[in-house]
Structures are given as structure tokens and as C-alpha cells.
């Protein structure tokens, strides 16, 4: 993951001439720094992403780095709607899966930053999804959140598989804010 860009690299991302990027930089609209003893400009990733978002420009190849990807597995409509309201479409992409099988397929294609598993789909299936994700080295940094029903107790399964657990009923806004915090910490979203 590139963290510093030249004006030429920014020009390719924005599909403009390098001189245009230099003008943005010189006018102060695009923040960055000059290499000491040179006229070369460098733009840090977070400043580029902020600039693109502020000006409504497509993120292009930076989209995967800039957006938090969330997979909701077996999550019911009211919670889905609440999360969609809280997690802005500019910053988060939300995908859905109804079963463990779908979750596996979606995880492979999406590479989510956060997976929310609802135990209402069945305790065994929910635990199997979580354990399979934890066993796969591609998902060691993935934030895993379990939504427990009233029937689920701490006994009988290892809660350390999950980063967080929420017991129903809960406020979807609280879950959304927690997801924002955990994913932003992981991805350093701007």
C-alpha cells in the first residue's frame, strides 16, 4: 500500500495532467510537502484521499484502501437499515450474506474489514463462520462482531474468536459507531 505519491502518480489517479496537480499543490488545495533541495512535490495518501472526497472525484485505485468493507451475515432488516443509515456510503461498503456458504463466497470476493455475524441464524453456524474466518490467515486482521440472542450464554463457546459481542436488543447506532471506530483504527480512514 503506497503511502506517498508523486505529482505524476496523482495525475494518473485523477486522470489529469501533472501540471494540474502541481497547480493544486501550489495553490494549497492539495496538501503535501516538497523534497528538500528540490522542486519535487510529494502528497501523503491521507491528504490525497481527503482532496478527492472534498472535490467529489472518484477514488479510483484508492477506493479499496479508503473504504471500509463490511459483511453482514444473517443480520435482520432493522439492524441492516440502522447500519446503512449510520455508515455513510462514501466511507463504507456493506454486503449481505444469508448463510455460512454465502459468507464464505462474499468474504473471498470482498475481503471485508469487518464481519458481523448474527447468532439468530443458528449458534453452530454462526460459530463455524467465525472460527473459519479466524483460521484463515487472510482474515487475521478482520474485525469480527457477534450479535447474540437472549438464548446465547457465554458458556459453550470461546468469545475470544470475536472482537466484540452485542446482546439483543441493542441500539443499531451504537453498533454502527463501534464498527466505525474499529474499522477506522484498522484502516486509518480519513
C-alpha positions as CSV (number, residue, x, y, z in Angstrom):
1,X,0.0,0.0,0.0
2,X,1.6,3.2,-1.2
3,X,1.6,6.0,1.4
4,X,3.3,8.8,-0.5
5,X,2.6,9.9,-4.1
6,X,4.4,12.0,-6.7
7,X,2.5,14.6,-8.8
8,X,2.8,12.2,-11.7
9,X,1.2,9.4,-9.8
10,X,-1.6,11.7,-8.5
11,X,-2.2,12.9,-12.1
12,X,-2.7,9.3,-13.2
13,X,-5.2,8.6,-10.4
14,X,-7.1,11.8,-11.1
15,X,-6.8,11.5,-14.9
16,X,-5.4,15.0,-15.3
17,X,-2.0,16.5,-16.4
18,X,0.8,16.5,-13.9
19,X,0.9,20.4,-14.3
20,X,-2.7,20.5,-13.0
21,X,-1.7,18.6,-9.9
22,X,1.2,21.0,-9.4
23,X,-1.2,23.9,-9.5
24,X,-3.5,22.2,-6.9
25,X,-0.4,21.8,-4.7
26,X,0.9,25.3,-5.2
27,X,-2.5,26.9,-4.5
28,X,-2.7,24.9,-1.2
29,X,-5.8,23.0,-2.3
30,X,-3.9,19.7,-2.3
31,X,-1.7,19.4,0.8
32,X,1.8,17.8,0.8
33,X,5.4,18.7,1.0
34,X,8.4,19.5,-1.2
35,X,11.6,17.3,-1.2
36,X,14.3,19.5,0.5
37,X,16.7,21.0,-2.1
38,X,14.4,20.1,-5.0
39,X,11.1,21.3,-6.6
40,X,9.7,17.8,-6.4
41,X,6.3,17.6,-4.6
42,X,5.1,14.6,-2.5
43,X,1.5,14.0,-1.5
44,X,0.7,11.7,1.5
45,X,-2.1,9.2,0.9
46,X,-4.5,10.6,3.6
47,X,-4.3,14.2,2.0
48,X,-4.9,12.8,-1.5
49,X,-8.0,10.8,-0.3
50,X,-9.3,13.8,1.6
51,X,-8.8,16.0,-1.5
52,X,-10.6,13.5,-3.8
53,X,-13.6,13.2,-1.4
54,X,-13.8,17.0,-0.8
55,X,-14.0,17.6,-4.6
56,X,-16.3,14.7,-5.4
57,X,-13.7,13.0,-7.5
58,X,-13.6,9.2,-7.9
59,X,-11.1,7.4,-5.7
60,X,-10.2,5.0,-8.4
61,X,-7.5,2.6,-7.3
62,X,-7.5,4.1,-3.8
63,X,-11.2,3.0,-3.2
64,X,-10.2,-0.3,-1.6
65,X,-7.8,1.5,0.7
66,X,-10.2,4.3,1.5
67,X,-13.5,2.5,2.1
68,X,-14.3,0.2,5.0
69,X,-15.9,-3.0,3.7
70,X,-18.4,-4.7,6.0
71,X,-20.1,-8.1,5.6
72,X,-23.3,-8.7,7.4
73,X,-24.1,-12.4,7.9
74,X,-27.7,-13.3,8.8
75,X,-28.3,-9.8,10.0
76,X,-32.0,-8.9,10.1
77,X,-33.6,-6.0,8.3
78,X,-34.0,-3.4,11.1
79,X,-30.3,-3.7,12.0
80,X,-29.3,-3.6,8.4
81,X,-31.3,-0.4,7.9
82,X,-29.8,1.1,11.0
83,X,-26.3,0.4,10.0
84,X,-26.9,1.7,6.4
85,X,-28.1,5.0,7.9
86,X,-25.1,5.3,10.2
87,X,-22.3,4.1,8.0
88,X,-22.1,6.6,5.1
89,X,-21.9,5.2,1.6
90,X,-18.8,7.3,0.9
91,X,-16.8,5.6,3.6
92,X,-18.3,2.1,3.9
93,X,-19.4,-0.6,1.5
94,X,-21.9,-3.0,3.0
95,X,-22.6,-6.5,1.6
96,X,-25.0,-9.1,2.9
97,X,-24.9,-12.9,3.2
98,X,-27.7,-15.1,4.4
99,X,-25.8,-18.3,5.2
100,X,-22.3,-19.6,6.0
101,X,-21.8,-20.7,2.5
102,X,-22.7,-17.2,1.1
103,X,-20.5,-15.7,3.8
104,X,-17.5,-17.7,2.6
105,X,-18.1,-16.7,-1.1
106,X,-18.6,-13.0,-0.1
107,X,-15.5,-12.9,2.2
108,X,-13.4,-14.3,-0.7
109,X,-14.5,-11.6,-3.1
110,X,-14.9,-8.6,-0.8
111,X,-12.1,-9.2,1.7
112,X,-14.1,-7.4,4.4
113,X,-12.6,-5.2,7.2
114,X,-15.5,-6.2,9.5
115,X,-17.8,-9.2,9.6
116,X,-20.9,-9.0,11.7
117,X,-22.4,-12.5,12.4
118,X,-26.0,-12.7,13.8
119,X,-26.5,-15.8,16.1
120,X,-30.2,-15.8,15.1
121,X,-29.1,-17.8,12.1
122,X,-28.2,-20.6,14.4
123,X,-25.5,-20.8,17.1
124,X,-23.5,-23.6,15.5
125,X,-23.5,-22.0,12.0
126,X,-22.5,-18.5,13.5
127,X,-19.6,-20.1,15.4
128,X,-18.5,-22.1,12.4
129,X,-18.3,-18.9,10.3
130,X,-16.3,-17.1,12.9
131,X,-13.9,-19.9,13.5
132,X,-13.4,-20.5,9.8
133,X,-12.5,-16.8,9.3
134,X,-10.1,-16.8,12.2
135,X,-8.3,-20.0,10.9
136,X,-7.7,-18.3,7.5
137,X,-4.6,-16.1,7.6
138,X,-6.1,-13.7,5.1
139,X,-8.6,-12.6,7.8
140,X,-6.4,-12.3,10.9
141,X,-6.9,-8.5,11.0
142,X,-10.6,-8.7,10.2
143,X,-12.9,-7.2,12.9
144,X,-15.4,-9.9,13.9
145,X,-18.6,-8.9,15.8
146,X,-21.2,-11.4,17.1
147,X,-24.8,-10.4,17.7
148,X,-26.1,-12.7,20.4
149,X,-29.7,-13.6,21.1
150,X,-31.2,-13.9,24.5
151,X,-30.7,-17.7,24.4
152,X,-27.0,-17.5,23.9
153,X,-24.9,-17.5,27.0
154,X,-21.1,-17.1,27.4
155,X,-20.9,-20.8,28.3
156,X,-20.2,-23.2,25.5
157,X,-18.1,-21.1,23.2
158,X,-14.9,-19.1,23.1
159,X,-15.7,-15.4,23.0
160,X,-12.1,-14.6,22.1
161,X,-13.0,-15.5,18.5
162,X,-14.9,-12.2,18.3
163,X,-13.5,-8.7,18.8
164,X,-16.9,-7.6,20.2
165,X,-20.3,-9.1,21.0
166,X,-23.6,-7.4,21.3
167,X,-26.6,-8.9,23.1
168,X,-30.0,-8.2,21.5
169,X,-31.9,-6.0,21.8
170,X,-29.3,-3.2,21.2
171,X,-29.2,0.2,19.6
172,X,-28.0,-0.1,15.9
173,X,-26.5,3.3,16.3
174,X,-24.2,2.0,19.0
175,X,-23.1,-0.9,16.8
176,X,-22.6,1.4,13.9
177,X,-20.3,3.7,15.9
178,X,-18.4,0.8,17.2
179,X,-17.8,-0.6,13.7
180,X,-16.7,2.9,12.6
181,X,-14.2,3.1,15.4
182,X,-12.8,-0.4,14.9
183,X,-12.6,-0.3,11.1
184,X,-11.2,3.3,11.1
185,X,-8.5,2.2,13.6
186,X,-7.6,-0.7,11.3
187,X,-7.6,1.2,8.0
188,X,-6.8,4.6,9.3
189,X,-9.6,6.1,7.3
190,X,-9.6,9.9,6.8
